[in-house]
Amino acid sequence: MTENRFPIEDVRAQFPALTITDEGRPRAYLDNPAGTQVPQATVDAVSRCLIESNANLGGFFPTTQAAEAVVEEAHAGMADFLNAASAREVIIGPNMTTLTYQMSRSLGHRIGPGDEIIVTRMDHEGNIAPWLQLAEDRGAVVRWLDFDRDTYEFAPEALDPLLTHRTKLLALNHASNLIGTINDVKGLAAKAKAAGALVYVDSVQYAPHGPIDVQDLGCDFLACSAYKFFGPHLGVLWGREDLLAELPAYKVRAVGDYLPDKFESGTPNIEGMAGLNGTLAYLDWLAERTAGEAHRAPYRHMRGRGQALHAAVDVFAQYERALTARLIDGLKEIPGLIVHGITNEADLARRVPTVSCTLAGVAPREIAKQLAAENLFVWSGHNYALEIVRHLGIDETEGVLRIGLAHYNTLDEIERLLALLNRHFGSV
C-alpha cells in the first residue's frame, strides 16, 4: 500500500499532537515504541468521563452507573481487540510490567523447586525479570532461548532441547521492542503446550502493528499496553478463563472470586478506560474509512467489533511496511551504520517498524540529541532490552539509536530524518 492510497492526512487530522510546532518547526514523533500519540476521540472520552461519570463503582445513582458502563465497555472492547472468548478474560491495570509481576505471583503457586521456566534473549525486561525473580523465590531453574545473531530470529528448532517434563512456563515476546522481529508465537506455543507448559506472551510491541487473535495463537496469557496502541496509560492482560478462575489472586478480602474483578482490586482507572474506549472508537472509524473486503475477510469469524478492529490494524500495517522499507534502505546508505534487525524488503512482514541501529564512532545518545534539536523525536539506550544488546555484543551503557514508526508517520518525516542523519553523521 502506498501513501497515496492510505488516507494519511485524514488519519493525521485525528491526532491533535501532530499539529504542535516548536518555533515554527513541526514535530516528528518517531519515538512510538515507548508510547504513541492519541486521537481526539481518546481525549474527548477522558474529558467526558471526568465530567459525566466521575464516581466509584457499585452505587445506584447516575454517575456510578455511567462509570460501570465505561468499565464494562472497556473490557468488552479489548475482548474484541484480542478476539478473547469473553470479557471475563480481560484484566486491565496500570501497565504490562505490573500486570506481569502480579500474574507471576499467582503462577508461583504452580512452580516448585527444580521446575523450569524458559525466558528468551529477545524479550523486554518486563517479561524477563518477573520470571527470574519467581524462579529465585521458588527454587526453579531458568533456561534461556537464544535468537540467531545473523537472522535476528529464533531458529525453528531452538526451543526443542529446552523443553523437558519439568518445564512449567515459556515466556516470550510477540515482537521485539529493539530489533523489531515478529516471532512465531503460534508455533512456539504449540511446542511448549505439547510439553505441558503454560505460555505467557508479551505483545506490547506487536499490538500497535498487527492484529491479535489469542484463540488462534494458542497461548495461555497475553499482555499489551494501551499507550503503545494510541490509548491512555493502561496495561491489558488476557488469560484463559479456566486458568484465571483457578489461579489464586492477591486481593483484598472484600473482593469476590469472580472475573476479572479478583485481579483488579482497588478503584480502577475509570477515565483511562474511557480513553481506551475512545481509542477503539478511532479504530472503528479507521476501519470504516479504509478497510475493504480483502482486509475484513480473514476476520469474518470474529464476533462483535472484532472484525472491524482487526481489519483496521491490518490496513495500517501494510502502510507502515512501505515506510519501513524506505527507512531501512536510507539508513543502510549511511557509511558505518548498522541496522540491527531484519533488513531484506521481502522479509519486512516478519518485523514491526521498530528500527534500531548503531553508527561507528558515535554514541547513540549524541545522535538522539542532535535529532531532538531538529524536532525529530527518537530514543537511545538499551530500551530495557538488556539481553538483546548483550547477546549482540552492543555496549549496554550506550545501546542503540531506536527509530519507531506508527501509521500516522509520513514518508516526508522519514526523508527529513535521513537527510539530517546524512548531513550531521554521513561522513563520520
C-alpha positions as CSV (number, residue, x, y, z in Angstrom):
1,M,0.0,0.0,0.0
2,T,1.4,3.4,-1.0
3,E,1.0,6.6,0.9
4,N,-1.3,7.9,-1.8
5,R,-3.8,5.1,-1.2
6,F,-3.7,5.3,2.6
7,P,-5.6,8.4,3.8
8,I,-2.7,9.7,5.8
9,E,-3.9,13.3,6.0
10,D,-7.3,12.2,7.3
11,V,-5.5,10.0,9.8
12,R,-3.2,12.7,11.0
13,A,-6.1,15.0,11.4
14,Q,-7.4,12.7,14.1
15,F,-4.3,13.3,16.3
16,P,-4.1,16.7,17.8
17,A,-0.5,16.3,19.0
18,L,0.6,16.1,15.4
19,T,-0.3,19.8,14.8
20,I,2.1,21.1,17.5
21,T,5.1,23.1,16.3
22,D,8.1,24.5,18.2
23,E,9.3,27.8,17.0
24,G,7.5,27.0,13.7
25,R,9.1,23.6,13.3
26,P,6.8,20.6,13.2
27,R,7.4,17.7,15.5
28,A,8.1,14.2,14.0
29,Y,7.1,11.6,16.5
30,L,9.5,8.7,15.8
31,D,9.6,7.6,19.5
32,N,6.5,5.4,19.1
33,P,7.9,2.1,20.6
34,A,7.9,3.9,24.0
35,G,4.4,5.3,23.6
36,T,2.2,6.6,20.9
37,Q,0.1,9.8,20.5
38,V,-3.6,9.6,21.0
39,P,-6.5,10.5,18.7
40,Q,-9.1,13.2,19.6
41,A,-11.6,10.5,20.3
42,T,-9.4,9.4,23.2
43,V,-9.0,12.9,24.6
44,D,-12.7,13.5,24.3
45,A,-13.6,10.3,26.0
46,V,-11.4,11.0,29.0
47,S,-12.8,14.5,29.4
48,R,-16.4,13.3,29.1
49,C,-15.8,10.6,31.7
50,L,-14.4,13.1,34.2
51,I,-17.4,15.3,33.8
52,E,-20.2,12.7,33.4
53,S,-19.1,9.6,35.2
54,N,-16.6,10.6,37.9
55,A,-17.7,8.2,40.6
56,N,-16.7,4.9,42.1
57,L,-18.4,1.7,41.2
58,G,-21.3,-0.1,42.8
59,G,-23.8,2.6,43.6
60,F,-27.4,3.3,42.4
61,F,-27.1,6.9,41.2
62,P,-26.4,8.0,37.6
63,T,-22.7,8.8,37.8
64,T,-21.7,5.4,39.3
65,Q,-23.9,3.6,36.8
66,A,-22.2,5.6,34.0
67,A,-18.8,4.6,35.4
68,E,-19.7,1.0,35.4
69,A,-20.8,1.2,31.8
70,V,-17.4,2.7,30.9
71,V,-15.6,-0.2,32.7
72,E,-17.8,-2.8,31.1
73,E,-17.3,-1.3,27.6
74,A,-13.5,-1.2,28.0
75,H,-13.4,-4.9,28.9
76,A,-15.7,-5.9,26.1
77,G,-13.8,-3.7,23.6
78,M,-10.5,-5.3,24.5
79,A,-12.0,-8.8,24.2
80,D,-12.9,-7.9,20.7
81,F,-9.5,-6.3,20.0
82,L,-7.8,-9.6,21.1
83,N,-10.5,-11.9,20.0
84,A,-10.9,-13.3,23.5
85,A,-13.7,-15.7,24.2
86,S,-15.2,-13.5,26.9
87,A,-14.7,-10.1,28.5
88,R,-14.1,-12.1,31.8
89,E,-10.7,-13.0,30.3
90,V,-9.6,-9.3,30.2
91,I,-7.7,-7.8,33.1
92,I,-7.0,-4.0,32.9
93,G,-4.3,-2.5,35.1
94,P,-1.6,0.1,35.2
95,N,0.9,-1.4,32.6
96,M,2.2,-4.7,31.2
97,T,5.1,-5.0,33.7
98,T,3.0,-4.5,36.8
99,L,0.4,-7.0,35.5
100,T,3.1,-9.5,34.7
101,Y,4.6,-9.2,38.2
102,Q,1.1,-9.7,39.6
103,M,0.4,-12.8,37.5
104,S,3.8,-14.2,38.2
105,R,3.0,-14.2,41.9
106,S,-0.2,-16.1,41.2
107,L,1.5,-18.6,38.9
108,G,4.2,-19.1,41.5
109,H,1.7,-21.5,43.2
110,R,2.2,-23.9,40.3
111,I,6.0,-23.8,40.4
112,G,8.3,-25.5,42.8
113,P,12.0,-26.4,43.4
114,G,13.6,-28.0,40.3
115,D,10.8,-26.9,37.9
116,E,11.9,-25.0,34.8
117,I,11.0,-21.6,33.3
118,I,12.1,-20.6,29.8
119,V,12.7,-17.0,29.0
120,T,14.3,-15.5,25.9
121,R,17.2,-13.3,25.0
122,M,14.9,-11.2,22.8
123,D,12.5,-10.0,25.5
124,H,11.9,-6.7,27.2
125,E,12.8,-6.8,30.9
126,G,9.1,-6.7,31.7
127,N,8.9,-10.3,30.5
128,I,12.2,-11.5,32.0
129,A,12.7,-10.0,35.4
130,P,9.4,-11.2,36.9
131,W,10.2,-14.8,35.9
132,L,13.8,-14.6,37.1
133,Q,12.7,-13.4,40.4
134,L,9.9,-16.0,40.6
135,A,12.5,-18.7,39.8
136,E,14.7,-17.4,42.6
137,D,11.8,-17.3,45.1
138,R,10.6,-20.8,44.2
139,G,13.9,-22.6,43.6
140,A,13.1,-23.1,39.9
141,V,15.6,-23.4,37.1
142,V,15.8,-20.8,34.3
143,R,16.5,-21.8,30.8
144,W,17.3,-19.3,28.0
145,L,16.1,-19.3,24.5
146,D,18.7,-17.6,22.2
147,F,18.0,-16.0,18.9
148,D,20.3,-16.2,15.9
149,R,22.6,-13.2,15.7
150,D,22.6,-13.2,11.9
151,T,18.9,-13.7,11.2
152,Y,17.6,-11.9,14.3
153,E,15.1,-14.7,14.7
154,F,14.7,-17.9,16.7
155,A,15.8,-20.9,14.7
156,P,12.8,-23.3,14.3
157,E,14.4,-26.0,16.4
158,A,15.9,-23.7,19.1
159,L,13.2,-24.4,21.6
160,D,13.2,-28.2,21.3
161,P,16.2,-29.0,23.5
162,L,15.0,-26.6,26.3
163,L,11.7,-28.4,26.8
164,T,11.5,-31.1,29.4
165,H,8.9,-32.7,31.7
166,R,9.9,-30.1,34.3
167,T,9.1,-27.1,32.0
168,K,6.3,-25.1,33.6
169,L,6.3,-21.9,31.7
170,L,7.5,-20.3,28.4
171,A,7.7,-16.5,28.5
172,L,8.3,-14.9,25.1
173,N,7.6,-11.8,23.1
174,H,5.3,-11.3,20.1
175,A,7.6,-8.7,18.7
176,S,10.9,-7.3,19.9
177,N,11.0,-3.7,21.2
178,L,14.5,-3.3,19.9
179,I,15.2,-5.4,16.8
180,G,11.6,-5.5,15.7
181,T,11.4,-9.2,14.9
182,I,7.9,-10.7,14.9
183,N,8.1,-14.2,16.4
184,D,6.2,-17.4,15.5
185,V,4.2,-17.3,18.7
186,K,1.7,-19.9,17.5
187,G,4.4,-22.4,16.6
188,L,6.5,-21.9,19.7
189,A,3.3,-22.0,21.9
190,A,2.3,-25.3,20.3
191,K,5.6,-26.9,21.2
192,A,5.5,-25.6,24.8
193,K,1.9,-26.7,25.3
194,A,2.7,-30.2,23.9
195,A,5.4,-30.4,26.7
196,G,2.8,-29.4,29.3
197,A,4.0,-25.8,29.8
198,L,2.0,-22.6,30.1
199,V,2.8,-19.8,27.6
200,Y,2.9,-16.1,28.6
201,V,3.3,-13.7,25.7
202,D,4.4,-10.0,25.8
203,S,2.5,-8.4,22.9
204,V,3.3,-4.8,23.8
205,Q,5.3,-4.1,20.6
206,Y,3.2,-6.1,18.3
207,A,-0.3,-4.7,19.3
208,P,0.2,-1.3,17.5
209,H,1.3,-3.0,14.3
210,G,-0.6,-6.3,13.8
211,P,-3.9,-7.9,14.6
212,I,-4.0,-10.2,17.6
213,D,-6.1,-13.4,17.9
214,V,-5.4,-15.0,21.2
215,Q,-7.6,-18.0,20.4
216,D,-5.6,-18.7,17.3
217,L,-2.2,-18.2,18.9
218,G,-2.8,-20.9,21.4
219,C,-1.1,-19.2,24.3
220,D,-2.4,-19.0,27.9
221,F,-1.7,-15.4,28.7
222,L,-1.0,-12.3,26.6
223,A,-0.2,-8.8,27.8
224,C,-0.2,-5.5,26.0
225,S,-0.2,-1.8,26.8
226,A,-2.9,0.7,25.6
227,Y,-0.4,3.6,25.5
228,K,1.5,1.7,22.8
229,F,-1.5,1.5,20.5
230,F,-2.8,5.1,20.6
231,G,-4.5,4.9,24.0
232,P,-4.0,6.1,27.6
233,H,-1.5,4.7,30.1
234,L,-3.1,1.3,30.9
235,G,-2.0,-2.3,30.6
236,V,-4.1,-5.1,29.5
237,L,-3.7,-8.8,30.3
238,W,-5.7,-11.6,28.7
239,G,-5.8,-15.1,30.2
240,R,-7.7,-18.2,29.6
241,E,-10.9,-18.1,31.7
242,D,-10.4,-21.6,33.2
243,L,-6.9,-20.6,34.3
244,L,-7.8,-17.3,35.7
245,A,-10.7,-18.8,37.6
246,E,-8.4,-21.4,39.1
247,L,-5.4,-19.2,40.0
248,P,-5.3,-17.5,43.4
249,A,-5.4,-13.7,43.3
250,Y,-3.7,-11.4,45.7
251,K,-6.5,-9.2,46.6
252,V,-8.3,-7.5,49.5
253,R,-10.8,-9.7,51.3
254,A,-13.9,-7.7,50.3
255,V,-13.4,-8.6,46.6
256,G,-15.0,-11.8,45.5
257,D,-13.6,-14.5,43.2
258,Y,-15.5,-13.5,40.1
259,L,-13.6,-12.5,36.9
260,P,-12.0,-10.2,36.1
261,D,-12.6,-8.4,39.4
262,K,-10.5,-10.6,41.5
263,F,-7.4,-9.5,39.6
264,E,-8.4,-5.8,39.6
265,S,-8.5,-4.9,43.3
266,G,-9.0,-1.2,44.1
267,T,-10.7,1.6,42.3
268,P,-9.9,1.2,38.6
269,N,-8.6,4.0,36.4
270,I,-12.1,4.7,35.0
271,E,-11.1,7.8,33.0
272,G,-8.2,5.7,31.5
273,M,-10.7,3.0,30.5
274,A,-12.9,5.7,28.9
275,G,-9.9,6.8,26.9
276,L,-9.3,3.2,25.8
277,N,-12.9,3.2,24.6
278,G,-12.1,6.3,22.6
279,T,-9.1,4.7,21.0
280,L,-11.1,1.6,20.0
281,A,-13.8,4.0,18.5
282,Y,-11.0,5.6,16.5
283,L,-10.1,2.2,15.1
284,D,-13.7,1.6,14.2
285,W,-13.6,4.9,12.3
286,L,-10.4,3.9,10.5
287,A,-11.9,0.5,9.5
288,E,-15.0,2.2,8.1
289,R,-12.7,4.6,6.2
290,T,-10.1,2.2,4.9
291,A,-10.9,-1.5,5.3
292,G,-12.4,-3.2,2.3
293,E,-13.5,-6.8,1.9
294,A,-9.9,-8.0,1.4
295,H,-9.0,-6.7,4.9
296,R,-12.2,-7.9,6.6
297,A,-12.4,-11.3,5.0
298,P,-9.8,-13.0,7.3
299,Y,-11.7,-11.9,10.4
300,R,-15.3,-12.8,9.4
301,H,-15.4,-15.4,12.1
302,M,-14.9,-12.8,14.8
303,R,-17.9,-11.6,16.8
304,G,-18.9,-8.0,17.7
305,R,-16.4,-5.4,16.7
306,G,-13.6,-7.8,16.3
307,Q,-13.7,-7.9,12.5
308,A,-13.5,-4.1,12.2
309,L,-10.8,-3.7,14.8
310,H,-8.6,-6.3,13.3
311,A,-9.2,-5.1,9.7
312,A,-8.1,-1.5,10.8
313,V,-4.8,-2.8,12.2
314,D,-4.3,-4.9,9.1
315,V,-4.7,-1.9,6.8
316,F,-2.2,0.4,8.5
317,A,0.3,-2.5,9.0
318,Q,0.6,-2.5,5.2
319,Y,1.1,1.2,5.1
320,E,3.8,1.0,7.8
321,R,5.6,-1.7,5.9
322,A,6.2,0.7,2.9
323,L,7.6,3.4,5.3
324,T,9.8,0.8,7.0
325,A,11.3,-0.2,3.7
326,R,12.3,3.3,2.8
327,L,13.7,4.0,6.3
328,I,15.9,0.9,6.3
329,D,17.1,1.5,2.7
330,G,18.1,5.0,3.7
331,L,19.8,4.0,6.9
332,K,21.8,1.3,5.0
333,E,23.3,4.0,2.7
334,I,25.0,5.8,5.6
335,P,28.6,4.7,5.9
336,G,29.4,2.9,9.2
337,L,25.8,2.5,10.2
338,I,24.5,-1.0,11.1
339,V,20.8,-1.8,11.3
340,H,20.3,-4.4,14.0
341,G,17.3,-6.4,12.7
342,I,15.7,-7.8,9.6
343,T,16.5,-5.6,6.6
344,N,15.6,-7.6,3.5
345,E,12.5,-5.9,2.0
346,A,11.0,-9.3,1.1
347,D,11.0,-10.2,4.8
348,L,9.6,-7.0,6.3
349,A,6.3,-8.8,7.1
350,R,8.3,-10.6,9.8
351,R,9.2,-7.4,11.6
352,V,7.4,-4.3,13.1
353,P,8.6,-0.8,12.2
354,T,10.8,-0.5,15.3
355,V,14.3,0.0,13.8
356,S,17.5,0.1,15.9
357,C,20.9,1.0,14.6
358,T,24.4,1.9,15.7
359,L,26.9,4.2,13.9
360,A,30.6,3.5,14.3
361,G,32.4,6.1,16.4
362,V,29.2,8.0,17.5
363,A,27.3,7.4,20.7
364,P,23.6,6.8,20.0
365,R,22.6,9.4,22.6
366,E,24.6,12.1,20.7
367,I,22.6,11.3,17.6
368,A,19.4,11.4,19.5
369,K,20.3,14.8,21.0
370,Q,21.1,16.2,17.5
371,L,17.8,14.9,16.1
372,A,15.8,16.2,19.1
373,A,17.4,19.7,18.4
374,E,15.8,19.4,14.9
375,N,12.4,18.3,16.4
376,L,12.7,14.7,15.4
377,F,12.0,12.5,18.4
378,V,13.8,9.2,18.8
379,W,15.2,7.1,21.6
380,S,18.7,5.9,22.5
381,G,20.0,3.3,25.0
382,H,19.2,-0.3,25.7
383,N,15.4,0.4,26.0
384,Y,15.0,-2.3,28.7
385,A,16.1,-4.9,26.1
386,L,19.2,-5.8,28.2
387,E,19.5,-9.3,26.9
388,I,19.4,-8.3,23.2
389,V,22.2,-5.8,23.4
390,R,24.3,-8.2,25.4
391,H,23.6,-11.1,23.0
392,L,24.6,-8.8,20.1
393,G,27.7,-7.6,21.8
394,I,26.5,-4.0,22.0
395,D,27.7,-1.8,24.8
396,E,24.6,-1.7,27.1
397,T,25.7,1.6,28.6
398,E,25.3,3.1,25.1
399,G,22.8,0.9,23.5
400,V,21.3,1.8,20.1
401,L,19.5,4.6,18.3
402,R,15.9,3.4,18.1
403,I,13.5,4.8,15.5
404,G,9.9,3.7,15.7
405,L,7.2,4.3,13.2
406,A,3.4,4.4,13.5
407,H,0.7,4.6,11.0
408,Y,0.4,8.4,11.4
409,N,4.0,9.0,10.3
410,T,4.8,10.1,6.8
411,L,7.3,9.5,4.1
412,D,8.3,13.2,4.3
413,E,9.2,12.7,8.0
414,I,11.4,9.7,7.1
415,E,13.1,11.7,4.3
416,R,13.7,14.6,6.8
417,L,15.3,12.2,9.3
418,L,17.5,10.6,6.7
419,A,18.6,14.0,5.4
420,L,19.6,15.1,8.9
421,L,21.5,11.9,9.6
422,N,23.4,12.3,6.4
423,R,24.1,15.9,7.0
424,H,25.4,15.5,10.5
425,F,26.8,12.0,10.5
426,G,27.2,10.8,6.9
427,S,30.9,11.4,6.8
428,V,31.8,10.3,10.3
